[in-house]
Amino acid sequence: MKEIQDISLEKVFENYELKFKALADKKRLQIINILTQKGSMCVCDLAPIVDMAQSKLSYHLKILLEANIITKETKGTWSYYELNQKELNHLLSHELCCLFKTND
């Protein structure tokens, strides 16, 4: 039973590692901040604000998407990105703290 619990806990750690690696970049934090302020945005509108080529911006957006920190909706030929507020709330939640808190 302990091995199953260790495997399960390992998956939880891998999941958080992916998310925190996505957050551990100044440009990605800037993107998150802009999306917080402006809501859903097209890459074409986001690129000039972050002063980045669309190809480089797409790389950062892909990392945030894989970590489920943002969502993407395609409308015609354009992709619109938006914060996954539920996921961000979860990352900043009491649940994460409980992984590292003793039972004192």
DRENTORKOL-3810 file (N, C-alpha, C; in nm, 4 decimals):
REM DRENTORKOL-3810
@n.u->0.0824; n.v->-0.1201; n.w->0.0000; ca.u->0.0000; ca.v->0.0000; ca.w->0.0000; c.u->0.0868; c.v->0.1264; c.w->0.0000
@n.u->0.1985; n.v->0.1218; n.w->0.0756; ca.u->0.2876; ca.v->0.2374; ca.w->0.0822; c.u->0.3455; c.v->0.2690; c.w->-0.0553
@n.u->0.3756; n.v->0.1659; n.w->-0.1356; ca.u->0.4307; ca.v->0.1884; ca.w->-0.2696; c.u->0.3294; c.v->0.2608; c.w->-0.3579
@n.u->0.2033; n.v->0.2226; n.w->-0.3486; ca.u->0.0983; ca.v->0.2901; ca.w->-0.4256; c.u->0.0886; c.v->0.4356; c.w->-0.3821
@n.u->0.0949; n.v->0.4589; n.w->-0.2517; ca.u->0.0880; ca.v->0.5956; ca.w->-0.2008; c.u->0.2099; c.v->0.6747; c.w->-0.2482
@n.u->0.3294; n.v->0.6132; n.w->-0.2496; ca.u->0.4505; ca.v->0.6815; ca.w->-0.2953; c.u->0.4407; c.v->0.7176; c.w->-0.4430
@n.u->0.3859; n.v->0.6276; n.w->-0.5255; ca.u->0.3692; ca.v->0.6539; ca.w->-0.6676; c.u->0.2702; c.v->0.7684; c.w->-0.6867
@n.u->0.1622; n.v->0.7649; n.w->-0.6119; ca.u->0.0611; ca.v->0.8693; ca.w->-0.6199; c.u->0.1207; c.v->1.0045; c.w->-0.5789
@n.u->0.1962; n.v->1.0054; n.w->-0.4723; ca.u->0.2597; ca.v->1.1276; ca.w->-0.4246; c.u->0.3632; c.v->1.1759; c.w->-0.5260
@n.u->0.4335; n.v->1.0841; n.w->-0.5885; ca.u->0.5310; ca.v->1.1195; ca.w->-0.6921; c.u->0.4636; c.v->1.1927; c.w->-0.8079
@n.u->0.3459; n.v->1.1457; n.w->-0.8478; ca.u->0.2696; ca.v->1.2113; ca.w->-0.9552; c.u->0.2284; c.v->1.3532; c.w->-0.9137
@n.u->0.1873; n.v->1.3675; n.w->-0.7892; ca.u->0.1493; ca.v->1.4993; ca.w->-0.7373; c.u->0.2697; c.v->1.5935; c.w->-0.7432
@n.u->0.3855; n.v->1.5443; n.w->-0.7016; ca.u->0.5068; ca.v->1.6263; ca.w->-0.7048; c.u->0.5441; c.v->1.6640; c.w->-0.8480
@n.u->0.5337; n.v->1.5691; n.w->-0.9408; ca.u->0.5642; ca.v->1.5965; ca.w->-1.0816; c.u->0.4707; c.v->1.7031; c.w->-1.1376
@n.u->0.3439; n.v->1.6944; n.w->-1.1006; ca.u->0.2449; ca.v->1.7918; ca.w->-1.1458; c.u->0.2808; c.v->1.9325; c.w->-1.0960
@n.u->0.3140; n.v->1.9445; n.w->-0.9683; ca.u->0.3513; ca.v->2.0751; ca.w->-0.9132; c.u->0.4842; c.v->2.1237; c.w->-0.9711
@n.u->0.5763; n.v->2.0313; n.w->-0.9965; ca.u->0.7035; ca.v->2.0705; ca.w->-1.0564; c.u->0.6801; c.v->2.1365; c.w->-1.1927
@n.u->0.5952; n.v->2.0773; n.w->-1.2734; ca.u->0.5612; ca.v->2.1325; ca.w->-1.4043; c.u->0.5031; c.v->2.2732; c.w->-1.3908
@n.u->0.4127; n.v->2.2890; n.w->-1.2973; ca.u->0.3475; ca.v->2.4187; ca.w->-1.2785; c.u->0.4452; c.v->2.5248; c.w->-1.2281
@n.u->0.5267; n.v->2.4888; n.w->-1.1302; ca.u->0.6189; ca.v->2.5878; ca.w->-1.0753; c.u->0.7323; c.v->2.6198; c.w->-1.1713
@n.u->0.7732; n.v->2.5238; n.w->-1.2537; ca.u->0.8719; ca.v->2.5550; ca.w->-1.3578; c.u->0.8127; c.v->2.6552; c.w->-1.4570
@n.u->0.6864; n.v->2.6384; n.w->-1.4883; ca.u->0.6201; ca.v->2.7319; ca.w->-1.5796; c.u->0.6154; c.v->2.8712; c.w->-1.5194
@n.u->0.5983; n.v->2.8800; n.w->-1.3898; ca.u->0.5899; ca.v->3.0096; ca.w->-1.3225; c.u->0.7274; c.v->3.0718; c.w->-1.2964
@n.u->0.8326; n.v->2.9909; n.w->-1.3040; ca.u->0.9665; ca.v->3.0378; ca.w->-1.2679; c.u->1.0373; c.v->3.1060; c.w->-1.3849
@n.u->0.9688; n.v->3.1969; n.w->-1.4491; ca.u->1.0260; ca.v->3.2701; ca.w->-1.5613; c.u->0.9640; c.v->3.4096; c.w->-1.5636
@n.u->1.0489; n.v->3.5099; n.w->-1.5713; ca.u->1.0014; ca.v->3.6481; ca.w->-1.5650; c.u->0.9071; c.v->3.6822; c.w->-1.6803
@n.u->0.9356; n.v->3.6370; n.w->-1.8004; ca.u->0.8489; ca.v->3.6670; ca.w->-1.9154; c.u->0.7123; c.v->3.5994; c.w->-1.8994
@n.u->0.7106; n.v->3.4768; n.w->-1.8490; ca.u->0.5824; ca.v->3.4075; ca.w->-1.8305; c.u->0.5023; c.v->3.4732; c.w->-1.7186
@n.u->0.5701; n.v->3.5203; n.w->-1.6158; ca.u->0.5000; ca.v->3.5948; ca.w->-1.5103; c.u->0.4421; c.v->3.7240; c.w->-1.5670
@n.u->0.5148; n.v->3.7876; n.w->-1.6565; ca.u->0.4651; ca.v->3.9090; ca.w->-1.7227; c.u->0.3408; c.v->3.8768; c.w->-1.8052
@n.u->0.3438; n.v->3.7666; n.w->-1.8779; ca.u->0.2283; ca.v->3.7244; ca.w->-1.9582; c.u->0.1073; c.v->3.7009; c.w->-1.8675
@n.u->0.1284; n.v->3.6320; n.w->-1.7574; ca.u->0.0192; ca.v->3.6055; ca.w->-1.6625; c.u->-0.0362; c.v->3.7363; c.w->-1.6081
@n.u->0.0520; n.v->3.8286; n.w->-1.5758; ca.u->0.0082; ca.v->3.9576; ca.w->-1.5237; c.u->-0.0764; c.v->4.0335; c.w->-1.6257
@n.u->-0.0338; n.v->4.0326; n.w->-1.7500; ca.u->-0.1096; ca.v->4.1010; ca.w->-1.8558; c.u->-0.2469; c.v->4.0359; c.w->-1.8738
@n.u->-0.2499; n.v->3.9032; n.w->-1.8757; ca.u->-0.3779; ca.v->3.8334; ca.w->-1.8901; c.u->-0.4680; c.v->3.8588; c.w->-1.7698
@n.u->-0.4093; n.v->3.8785; n.w->-1.6528; ca.u->-0.4869; ca.v->3.9117; ca.w->-1.5333; c.u->-0.5567; c.v->4.0459; c.w->-1.5524
@n.u->-0.4837; n.v->4.1407; n.w->-1.6085; ca.u->-0.5375; ca.v->4.2755; ca.w->-1.6255; c.u->-0.6338; c.v->4.2869; c.w->-1.7428
@n.u->-0.6040; n.v->4.2187; n.w->-1.8533; ca.u->-0.6785; ca.v->4.2405; ca.w->-1.9771; c.u->-0.7752; c.v->4.1286; c.w->-2.0144
@n.u->-0.7658; n.v->4.0156; n.w->-1.9487; ca.u->-0.8536; ca.v->3.9036; ca.w->-1.9831; c.u->-0.8037; c.v->3.8299; c.w->-2.1064
@n.u->-0.8947; n.v->3.7703; n.w->-2.1803; ca.u->-0.8617; ca.v->3.6916; ca.w->-2.2983; c.u->-0.7935; c.v->3.7779; c.w->-2.4044
@n.u->-0.6826; n.v->3.7259; n.w->-2.4572; ca.u->-0.6082; ca.v->3.8022; ca.w->-2.5582; c.u->-0.5563; c.v->3.7133; c.w->-2.6692
@n.u->-0.5503; n.v->3.7715; n.w->-2.7866; ca.u->-0.4932; ca.v->3.7070; ca.w->-2.9043; c.u->-0.3411; c.v->3.7248; c.w->-2.9002
@n.u->-0.2680; n.v->3.6282; n.w->-2.9530; ca.u->-0.1224; ca.v->3.6384; ca.w->-2.9605; c.u->-0.0818; c.v->3.7668; c.w->-3.0322
@n.u->-0.1555; n.v->3.8018; n.w->-3.1362; ca.u->-0.1217; ca.v->3.9210; ca.w->-3.2150; c.u->-0.1280; c.v->4.0481; c.w->-3.1307
@n.u->-0.2141; n.v->4.0511; n.w->-3.0292; ca.u->-0.2244; ca.v->4.1671; ca.w->-2.9410; c.u->-0.1270; c.v->4.1585; c.w->-2.8232
@n.u->-0.0962; n.v->4.0378; n.w->-2.7844; ca.u->-0.0086; ca.v->4.0155; ca.w->-2.6692; c.u->0.1388; c.v->4.0381; c.w->-2.7044
@n.u->0.1799; n.v->3.9980; n.w->-2.8242; ca.u->0.3206; ca.v->4.0060; ca.w->-2.8648; c.u->0.3805; c.v->4.1465; c.w->-2.8511
@n.u->0.3133; n.v->4.2503; n.w->-2.9005; ca.u->0.3742; ca.v->4.3833; ca.w->-2.8862; c.u->0.3810; c.v->4.4323; c.w->-2.7409
@n.u->0.2874; n.v->4.3889; n.w->-2.6597; ca.u->0.2869; ca.v->4.4324; ca.w->-2.5191; c.u->0.4063; c.v->4.3735; c.w->-2.4447
@n.u->0.4382; n.v->4.2470; n.w->-2.4724; ca.u->0.5522; ca.v->4.1822; ca.w->-2.4046; c.u->0.6820; c.v->4.2023; c.w->-2.4823
@n.u->0.6721; n.v->4.2738; n.w->-2.5961; ca.u->0.7882; ca.v->4.3037; ca.w->-2.6798; c.u->0.8643; c.v->4.1764; c.w->-2.7161
@n.u->0.7910; n.v->4.0857; n.w->-2.7823; ca.u->0.8471; ca.v->3.9557; ca.w->-2.8141; c.u->0.7912; c.v->3.9092; c.w->-2.9487
@n.u->0.8745; n.v->3.8427; n.w->-3.0264; ca.u->0.8282; ca.v->3.7848; ca.w->-3.1528; c.u->0.7218; c.v->3.6795; c.w->-3.1226
@n.u->0.6261; n.v->3.6644; n.w->-3.2141; ca.u->0.5172; ca.v->3.5681; ca.w->-3.1919; c.u->0.5692; c.v->3.4266; c.w->-3.1723
@n.u->0.6758; n.v->3.3893; n.w->-3.2422; ca.u->0.7297; ca.v->3.2535; ca.w->-3.2274; c.u->0.7826; c.v->3.2295; c.w->-3.0860
@n.u->0.8517; n.v->3.3278; n.w->-3.0319; ca.u->0.9037; ca.v->3.3154; ca.w->-2.8945; c.u->0.7900; c.v->3.3198; c.w->-2.7927
@n.u->0.6929; n.v->3.4060; n.w->-2.8175; ca.u->0.5761; ca.v->3.4146; ca.w->-2.7302; c.u->0.5000; c.v->3.2819; c.w->-2.7303
@n.u->0.4867; n.v->3.2208; n.w->-2.8465; ca.u->0.4171; ca.v->3.0924; ca.w->-2.8566; c.u->0.4857; c.v->2.9848; c.w->-2.7728
@n.u->0.6183; n.v->2.9896; n.w->-2.7675; ca.u->0.6940; ca.v->2.8962; ca.w->-2.6835; c.u->0.6535; c.v->2.9120; c.w->-2.5364
@n.u->0.6488; n.v->3.0345; n.w->-2.4890; ca.u->0.6121; ca.v->3.0605; ca.w->-2.3491; c.u->0.4658; c.v->3.0234; c.w->-2.3231
@n.u->0.3789; n.v->3.0535; n.w->-2.4175; ca.u->0.2375; ca.v->3.0187; ca.w->-2.4016; c.u->0.2185; c.v->2.8672; c.w->-2.3973
@n.u->0.2968; n.v->2.7942; n.w->-2.4754; ca.u->0.2889; ca.v->2.6479; ca.w->-2.4760; c.u->0.3233; c.v->2.5919; c.w->-2.3377
@n.u->0.4260; n.v->2.6459; n.w->-2.2754; ca.u->0.4651; ca.v->2.6008; ca.w->-2.1416; c.u->0.3542; c.v->2.6288; c.w->-2.0406
@n.u->0.2952; n.v->2.7464; n.w->-2.0483; ca.u->0.1854; ca.v->2.7812; ca.w->-1.9575; c.u->0.0625; c.v->2.6944; c.w->-1.9840
@n.u->0.0383; n.v->2.6617; n.w->-2.1100; ca.u->-0.0736; ca.v->2.5727; ca.w->-2.1450; c.u->-0.0517; c.v->2.4320; c.w->-2.0897
@n.u->0.0694; n.v->2.3795; n.w->-2.1079; ca.u->0.1005; ca.v->2.2449; ca.w->-2.0600; c.u->0.0867; c.v->2.2350; c.w->-1.9087
@n.u->0.1132; n.v->2.3448; n.w->-1.8402; ca.u->0.0998; ca.v->2.3485; ca.w->-1.6945; c.u->-0.0435; c.v->2.3799; c.w->-1.6517
@n.u->-0.1326; n.v->2.4005; n.w->-1.7497; ca.u->-0.2739; ca.v->2.4287; ca.w->-1.7256; c.u->-0.2960; c.v->2.5625; c.w->-1.6544
@n.u->-0.2007; n.v->2.6527; n.w->-1.6677; ca.u->-0.2110; ca.v->2.7835; ca.w->-1.6046; c.u->-0.2931; c.v->2.8787; c.w->-1.6906
@n.u->-0.2911; n.v->2.8553; n.w->-1.8215; ca.u->-0.3750; ca.v->2.9320; ca.w->-1.9128; c.u->-0.4558; c.v->2.8345; c.w->-1.9986
@n.u->-0.5578; n.v->2.8878; n.w->-2.0627; ca.u->-0.6379; ca.v->2.8084; ca.w->-2.1560; c.u->-0.6317; c.v->2.8761; c.w->-2.2926
@n.u->-0.6655; n.v->2.8005; n.w->-2.3944; ca.u->-0.6616; ca.v->2.8528; ca.w->-2.5313; c.u->-0.7938; c.v->2.8237; c.w->-2.5995
@n.u->-0.8440; n.v->2.9251; n.w->-2.6683; ca.u->-0.9646; ca.v->2.9080; ca.w->-2.7485; c.u->-0.9333; c.v->2.9598; c.w->-2.8886
@n.u->-0.9598; n.v->2.8750; n.w->-2.9879; ca.u->-0.9340; ca.v->2.9135; ca.w->-3.1259; c.u->-1.0610; c.v->2.9699; c.w->-3.1877
@n.u->-1.0479; n.v->3.0897; n.w->-3.2438; ca.u->-1.1586; ca.v->3.1551; ca.w->-3.3144; c.u->-1.1081; c.v->3.1881; c.w->-3.4542
@n.u->-1.1558; n.v->3.1122; n.w->-3.5524; ca.u->-1.1064; ca.v->3.1303; ca.w->-3.6882; c.u->-0.9609; c.v->3.0901; c.w->-3.6960
@n.u->-0.8757; n.v->3.1826; n.w->-3.7390; ca.u->-0.7327; ca.v->3.1518; ca.w->-3.7498; c.u->-0.6529; c.v->3.1994; c.w->-3.6289
@n.u->-0.7195; n.v->3.2626; n.w->-3.5335; ca.u->-0.6500; ca.v->3.3178; ca.w->-3.4176; c.u->-0.6769; c.v->3.2359; c.w->-3.2918
@n.u->-0.5742; n.v->3.2303; n.w->-3.2074; ca.u->-0.5870; ca.v->3.1653; ca.w->-3.0775; c.u->-0.5912; c.v->3.2725; c.w->-2.9703
@n.u->-0.6848; n.v->3.2580; n.w->-2.8793; ca.u->-0.6996; ca.v->3.3516; ca.w->-2.7680; c.u->-0.6644; c.v->3.2798; c.w->-2.6385
@n.u->-0.5853; n.v->3.3467; n.w->-2.5575; ca.u->-0.5362; ca.v->3.2886; ca.w->-2.4335; c.u->-0.5969; c.v->3.3614; c.w->-2.3147
@n.u->-0.6242; n.v->3.2828; n.w->-2.2120; ca.u->-0.6881; ca.v->3.3369; ca.w->-2.0926; c.u->-0.6340; c.v->3.2619; c.w->-1.9717
@n.u->-0.6291; n.v->3.3293; n.w->-1.8584; ca.u->-0.5857; ca.v->3.2624; ca.w->-1.7359; c.u->-0.6834; c.v->3.1530; c.w->-1.6973
@n.u->-0.6304; n.v->3.0455; n.w->-1.6469; ca.u->-0.7132; ca.v->2.9422; ca.w->-1.5869; c.u->-0.7184; c.v->2.9769; c.w->-1.4379
@n.u->-0.8117; n.v->3.0628; n.w->-1.4029; ca.u->-0.8192; ca.v->3.1158; ca.w->-1.2668; c.u->-0.8358; c.v->3.0051; c.w->-1.1637
@n.u->-0.9102; n.v->2.9022; n.w->-1.1987; ca.u->-0.9302; ca.v->2.7911; ca.w->-1.1060; c.u->-0.7969; c.v->2.7246; c.w->-1.0712
@n.u->-0.7133; n.v->2.7062; n.w->-1.1726; ca.u->-0.5813; ca.v->2.6449; ca.w->-1.1504; c.u->-0.4912; c.v->2.7366; c.w->-1.0690
@n.u->-0.4919; n.v->2.8646; n.w->-1.1003; ca.u->-0.4103; ca.v->2.9590; ca.w->-1.0228; c.u->-0.4555; c.v->2.9632; c.w->-0.8773
@n.u->-0.5850; n.v->2.9642; n.w->-0.8552; ca.u->-0.6373; ca.v->2.9612; ca.w->-0.7184; c.u->-0.5933; c.v->2.8343; c.w->-0.6466
@n.u->-0.5924; n.v->2.7242; n.w->-0.7201; ca.u->-0.5504; ca.v->2.5965; ca.w->-0.6628; c.u->-0.4024; c.v->2.6018; c.w->-0.6230
@n.u->-0.3189; n.v->2.6596; n.w->-0.7081; ca.u->-0.1756; ca.v->2.6686; ca.w->-0.6785; c.u->-0.1479; c.v->2.7541; c.w->-0.5552
@n.u->-0.2334; n.v->2.8497; n.w->-0.5327; ca.u->-0.2147; ca.v->2.9396; ca.w->-0.4190; c.u->-0.2991; c.v->2.8977; c.w->-0.2989
@n.u->-0.3457; n.v->2.7746; n.w->-0.3020; ca.u->-0.4434; ca.v->2.7301; ca.w->-0.2040; c.u->-0.3828; c.v->2.6668; c.w->-0.0794
@n.u->-0.4689; n.v->2.6404; n.w->0.0134; ca.u->-0.4356; ca.v->2.5712; ca.w->0.1366; c.u->-0.3896; c.v->2.4277; c.w->0.1068
@n.u->-0.4442; n.v->2.3675; n.w->0.0004; ca.u->-0.4113; ca.v->2.2296; ca.w->-0.0337; c.u->-0.2608; c.v->2.2111; c.w->-0.0559
@n.u->-0.1987; n.v->2.3019; n.w->-0.1272; ca.u->-0.0559; ca.v->2.2916; ca.w->-0.1529; c.u->0.0219; c.v->2.3042; c.w->-0.0219
@n.u->-0.0186; n.v->2.3942; n.w->0.0621; ca.u->0.0493; ca.v->2.4123; ca.w->0.1893; c.u->0.0471; c.v->2.2835; c.w->0.2724
@n.u->-0.0609; n.v->2.2091; n.w->0.2615; ca.u->-0.0762; ca.v->2.0870; ca.w->0.3400; c.u->0.0234; c.v->1.9788; c.w->0.2989
@n.u->0.0758; n.v->1.9829; n.w->0.1793; ca.u->0.1758; ca.v->1.8852; ca.w->0.1367; c.u->0.3041; c.v->1.9001; c.w->0.2167
@n.u->0.3287; n.v->2.0180; n.w->0.2694; ca.u->0.4560; ca.v->2.0461; ca.w->0.3365; c.u->0.4406; c.v->2.0865; c.w->0.4826
@n.u->0.3218; n.v->2.0724; n.w->0.5358; ca.u->0.2961; ca.v->2.1124; ca.w->0.6733; c.u->0.2920; c.v->1.9897; c.w->0.7622
@n.u->0.3566; n.v->1.9974; n.w->0.8762; ca.u->0.3528; ca.v->1.8848; ca.w->0.9707; c.u->0.2181; c.v->1.8809; c.w->1.0406
@n.u->0.1888; n.v->1.7693; n.w->1.1014; ca.u->0.0601; ca.v->1.7505; ca.w->1.1694; c.u->0.0672; c.v->1.7923; c.w->1.3159
@n.u->0.1429; n.v->1.8937; n.w->1.3468; ca.u->0.1546; ca.v->1.9408; ca.w->1.4866; c.u->0.0307; c.v->2.0102; c.w->1.5333
END
